[in-house]
Amino acid sequence: MPWLTEYNHPGLKLPPITILRINHRPFRDKRITTHVALTARAFGANEILVDSRDEDLEKTIETVSNNFGGDFRIRTGINWKNHLKKFDGIKVHLTMYGIPVEECINEIRSEVENKSLVIIVGASKVPPDAYADSSFNVSVTNQPISEVSALAIFLDRLMMGKELNLDFHGNMSIEPSRRGKTVRYVPSLEQCLKILKEQGADARIIEHSKQVSELAAKIAKQSHANLSLVIAGALLHDIGRTKTNGIDHAVAGSVILDELRIDKRIVRIVERHTGAGITLEESVNLGLPEKDYTPVTLEEKIVAHADNLVSGNSVVPLSVTVSRYREKGLVKQAERIESLHKELSDICGIDISDL
């Protein structure tokens, strides 16, 4: 299996991590095994293998991954003894009878830099084979404890807390708050069009947005950007024009989407899509809320520039857009658009105009 990049485990050299759940009893352990799987996913493991076949469990975990992101995998009906026999790597068995985690975690972390890692988590009484075949029998406490807690603590110690900063890039995300519950989401193409219509967007706005989305998607695919964010951001970039057609339409659009609890990354795409961005100084001169509206992420830059290259519902050459800005005396803005075109073309490995 390929090694994880530093993006997956920031600052750590860790291999893919497999959780092996043994003695799972579908009729009795479904809830607790679900929690083991969710903990494994949230704390940076790559997959969980469950010995008993359980299609309902698979569907539950796959639904979570589809909604909240990441590439966590689950397989059930695995012969755990055969898996361990063939496994060439470090085998860690979590048990209250093992060596305290603080006494062996540094050694484990050092050894897994060059080997794969499987973490054995038992459901009911674990057979002697698991103890004998493991490289490490590890306890987070020598007192009775839930396997869910044991797995969470072990993974946290292994990754030194860095797993808490992982970004799963899901279609749904939790917005931390002191009170209440706020869930934000990345709307699908159909949902975006529905939102536009519900906000009163006319055919002109919708057709323009579709064309921008089509071009932005081509750039996103060529540059390996987040396609879902780009498509949603492009379709919704002019939603603020249902309130105003002024320079403040991007800000108005971001307010609309924020109130609809759209993913913050899309809110920022819409807020920063004007030209090649609006600087802090320019925002003051234009009477906008004092802020830097320059696109930062690749997705923000793609949507902003796709919009630059679409007039009405037609794609136009870069020269046409640049000339229009220069004729209005917006020389610096024109230069930024040219610079953004070059930056994205370099990332794509092809002139965007040729897409």
C-alpha positions in Angstrom: 0.0 0.0 0.0 1.3 3.5 -0.8 2.6 5.6 2.1 0.5 8.5 3.3 1.5 11.9 2.3 2.3 14.6 4.9 -1.0 16.2 3.9 -2.8 13.2 5.3 -0.7 13.0 8.5 0.9 16.5 8.8 4.4 16.3 10.2 4.4 12.6 10.6 5.8 9.7 8.6 3.1 7.2 9.0 2.0 4.3 6.7 -1.6 3.5 6.0 -3.3 2.4 9.2 -5.6 -0.6 9.3 -8.0 -1.3 12.1 -8.8 -5.1 12.5 -12.0 -5.7 14.4 -12.3 -9.3 15.5 -15.1 -11.3 17.0 -17.7 -8.8 15.8 -21.3 -10.1 16.5 -23.7 -8.3 14.2 -26.7 -9.0 16.4 -25.0 -7.6 19.5 -22.0 -5.4 18.6 -23.3 -3.3 15.7 -23.5 -0.1 17.6 -20.1 -0.4 19.4 -18.4 -1.6 16.2 -19.9 1.4 14.4 -18.3 3.6 17.0 -14.9 1.9 16.6 -15.1 2.5 12.8 -16.1 6.2 13.3 -13.3 6.7 15.8 -10.8 5.1 13.4 -11.9 7.3 10.6 -11.9 10.5 12.6 -8.5 9.8 14.2 -6.7 9.2 10.9 -6.9 5.5 10.2 -7.4 4.5 6.5 -9.6 1.5 6.8 -11.3 -1.0 9.1 -11.6 -4.7 8.5 -14.3 -6.6 10.3 -14.3 -10.4 10.6 -18.1 -11.0 10.4 -20.0 -10.0 7.3 -22.2 -7.0 8.1 -23.7 -5.1 5.1 -25.7 -2.7 7.3 -22.4 -1.7 9.1 -20.8 -1.1 5.7 -23.6 1.1 4.5 -23.5 3.2 7.7 -19.8 3.9 7.5 -19.9 4.5 3.7 -22.7 7.0 4.2 -20.7 8.9 6.8 -17.6 9.0 4.5 -19.7 10.1 1.5 -21.2 12.9 3.5 -18.3 14.1 5.6 -15.5 13.3 3.2 -12.2 11.4 3.3 -11.3 8.1 1.7 -11.9 5.8 4.7 -12.8 2.3 3.7 -14.6 -0.6 5.4 -14.7 -4.3 4.5 -16.5 -7.0 6.4 -16.4 -10.7 6.3 -12.5 -10.8 6.6 -10.7 -13.9 7.8 -8.7 -12.1 10.5 -6.3 -15.0 11.1 -5.3 -15.3 7.5 -5.0 -11.5 7.3 -2.6 -11.4 10.2 -0.6 -14.4 8.9 0.0 -12.6 5.6 0.5 -9.2 7.1 4.1 -8.0 6.9 4.3 -5.1 9.3 3.7 -3.9 12.9 0.8 -5.5 14.7 -0.5 -3.7 17.7 -3.2 -5.4 19.9 -5.1 -3.1 22.2 -5.7 -4.8 25.5 -5.9 -3.9 29.2 -3.3 -6.6 29.8 -0.6 -5.0 27.6 2.3 -2.7 28.1 1.3 0.9 29.0 1.1 3.0 25.9 3.4 5.7 27.2 6.2 3.1 27.6 6.1 1.8 24.0 4.5 4.5 21.8 7.8 6.1 20.8 9.2 2.7 19.7 6.0 1.9 17.8 6.0 5.3 16.0 9.7 4.7 15.1 9.1 1.2 13.7 6.0 2.1 11.6 8.0 4.7 9.6 9.2 1.9 7.4 6.4 -0.7 7.9 2.7 -1.0 7.6 0.5 -0.9 10.8 -2.5 -2.9 11.8 -4.3 -2.3 15.1 -6.3 -5.2 16.5 -9.4 -4.3 18.4 -11.4 -7.2 19.9 -15.2 -7.2 20.4 -15.5 -10.1 22.8 -12.9 -12.3 24.4 -9.8 -12.3 22.2 -8.2 -15.6 21.5 -4.6 -16.3 22.5 -3.5 -16.2 18.9 -4.0 -12.4 18.8 -1.7 -11.9 21.8 1.0 -14.3 20.5 1.0 -12.9 16.9 1.1 -9.2 17.9 4.3 -7.2 17.8 3.0 -5.1 20.7 0.2 -5.8 23.2 -0.6 -2.3 24.3 -2.8 -0.9 27.1 -4.0 2.7 27.5 -4.8 1.7 31.1 -4.7 -1.6 33.0 -8.3 -1.0 34.1 -11.4 -2.1 32.2 -12.1 0.4 29.4 -14.2 0.7 26.2 -12.3 -0.3 23.1 -13.6 2.9 21.5 -11.8 5.0 24.1 -8.7 2.8 23.9 -8.5 3.2 20.1 -9.0 7.0 20.3 -6.3 7.4 22.9 -3.8 5.2 21.1 -4.2 6.9 17.8 -4.0 10.3 19.4 -0.7 9.3 21.1 0.6 7.8 17.9 -0.1 10.9 15.9 0.7 13.4 18.7 -2.6 15.1 18.3 -2.0 16.1 14.7 -4.9 14.0 13.5 -7.3 16.5 15.0 -6.3 19.0 12.2 -7.1 16.7 9.3 -9.3 18.1 6.6 -11.7 15.6 5.2 -13.0 17.8 2.4 -16.6 16.5 2.8 -19.9 17.7 1.4 -21.0 18.3 4.9 -19.1 19.9 7.7 -19.7 20.9 11.3 -19.2 24.6 12.2 -18.0 24.7 15.8 -20.2 26.8 18.1 -20.7 27.4 21.8 -24.4 26.7 21.5 -26.6 25.1 19.0 -25.8 22.9 16.1 -24.7 24.2 12.7 -24.0 21.9 9.7 -22.8 23.4 6.5 -22.9 21.6 3.1 -21.7 21.6 -0.4 -24.8 21.8 -2.6 -25.0 19.6 -5.7 -25.6 21.0 -9.2 -29.3 20.5 -8.9 -29.4 22.1 -5.4 -27.4 25.1 -6.7 -29.9 25.7 -9.5 -32.8 25.3 -7.0 -31.1 27.9 -4.7 -30.7 30.3 -7.6 -34.3 30.1 -8.6 -35.6 30.3 -5.0 -33.5 33.5 -4.6 -35.1 35.0 -7.7 -32.3 34.6 -10.2 -33.5 35.3 -13.8 -32.6 33.3 -16.9 -29.7 35.6 -17.7 -28.0 35.0 -14.4 -28.6 31.3 -14.5 -27.3 30.8 -18.1 -24.2 32.9 -17.4 -23.5 30.9 -14.2 -23.9 27.6 -16.1 -21.3 28.8 -18.7 -18.9 29.9 -15.9 -19.4 26.6 -14.2 -18.7 24.6 -17.4 -15.4 26.5 -18.0 -14.4 26.4 -14.3 -15.0 22.6 -14.3 -12.6 22.2 -17.2 -9.9 24.2 -15.4 -10.5 22.3 -12.1 -10.1 18.9 -13.8 -6.9 20.0 -15.5 -5.5 21.4 -12.3 -6.8 18.7 -10.0 -8.8 21.2 -7.9 -11.8 20.2 -5.8 -14.4 19.8 -8.5 -17.4 19.9 -6.2 -16.4 23.2 -4.7 -15.6 24.7 -8.0 -18.9 23.7 -9.7 -21.0 24.9 -6.7 -19.0 28.1 -6.4 -19.2 28.9 -10.1 -23.0 28.2 -10.2 -23.6 30.4 -7.2 -21.0 33.1 -7.9 -23.5 35.7 -9.1 -26.4 34.9 -6.7 -25.8 38.4 -5.1 -27.1 39.9 -8.3 -30.6 39.0 -7.2 -30.0 41.8 -4.7 -27.7 44.2 -6.4 -25.9 44.6 -9.7 -23.2 46.8 -8.2 -19.6 46.0 -7.3 -21.0 44.8 -4.0 -22.9 41.9 -5.5 -20.1 39.4 -4.5 -20.4 40.5 -0.9 -24.2 40.3 -1.1 -23.9 36.8 -2.5 -21.6 35.7 0.3 -24.2 36.9 2.9 -27.0 35.0 1.2 -25.0 31.7 1.1 -23.8 32.2 4.7 -27.4 32.5 5.9 -28.2 29.3 3.9 -25.4 27.5 5.7 -23.5 26.8 2.6 -19.9 25.5 3.1 -17.6 28.4 4.1 -15.2 27.5 1.3 -18.0 28.3 -1.2 -19.0 31.4 0.6 -15.4 32.7 0.2 -15.3 31.7 -3.5 -18.4 33.9 -4.1 -17.1 36.7 -1.9 -13.7 36.8 -3.8 -14.7 36.2 -7.4 -14.7 39.8 -8.7 -12.0 40.3 -11.4 -8.8 38.9 -9.9 -9.9 40.0 -6.5 -10.3 43.3 -4.7 -7.5 44.5 -2.4 -8.1 45.9 1.1 -7.3 49.4 -0.2 -9.6 49.0 -3.1 -12.4 47.8 -0.9 -12.2 51.0 1.1 -12.3 53.2 -2.0 -15.2 51.2 -3.4 -17.3 51.5 -0.2 -17.3 47.8 0.5 -16.9 46.3 4.0 -13.2 46.9 4.7 -11.6 43.6 3.8 -9.2 41.9 1.4 -11.2 40.1 -1.3 -8.3 38.6 -3.2 -8.8 34.9 -4.1 -6.5 32.7 -2.1 -7.3 29.0 -2.7 -7.0 27.3 -6.1 -10.8 26.9 -6.2 -11.3 30.6 -5.6 -8.9 31.6 -8.3 -10.5 29.2 -10.8 -14.0 30.5 -10.4 -12.8 34.1 -10.4 -10.9 33.7 -13.7 -13.6 31.5 -15.3 -16.0 34.4 -14.7 -13.4 36.8 -16.2 -13.5 34.7 -19.4 -17.2 34.5 -19.8 -19.3 37.5 -21.1 -23.0 36.8 -20.9 -23.1 33.1 -21.8 -20.2 33.1 -24.1 -16.5 32.4 -23.5 -14.3 35.3 -24.7 -10.5 35.7 -25.2 -8.4 36.9 -22.4 -7.5 40.0 -24.5 -11.1 41.1 -24.7 -11.5 41.0 -20.9 -8.2 42.8 -20.3 -9.0 45.5 -22.9 -12.4 46.1 -21.2 -10.6 46.7 -17.9 -8.0 49.0 -19.4 -10.6 51.0 -21.2 -12.2 51.7 -17.8 -8.8 52.8 -16.4 -8.5 49.7 -14.3 -4.9 49.1 -15.3 -3.8 47.3 -12.1 -6.8 45.1 -12.1 -6.1 44.2 -15.7 -2.6 43.2 -14.9 -3.8 41.1 -12.0 -6.2 39.3 -14.4 -3.3 38.6 -16.8 -1.2 37.3 -13.9 -3.9 35.1 -12.7 -4.4 33.6 -16.2 -0.7 32.8 -16.3 -0.7 31.3 -12.9 -3.6 29.0 -13.6 -2.2 28.1 -17.0 1.1 27.1 -15.4 -0.7 24.9 -12.9 -2.7 23.3 -15.7 0.3 22.8 -17.9 -1.7 24.3 -20.8 -2.9 27.8 -21.7 -6.4 28.0 -20.2 -7.6 29.6 -23.5 -7.0 26.2 -25.2 -9.2 24.2 -22.9 
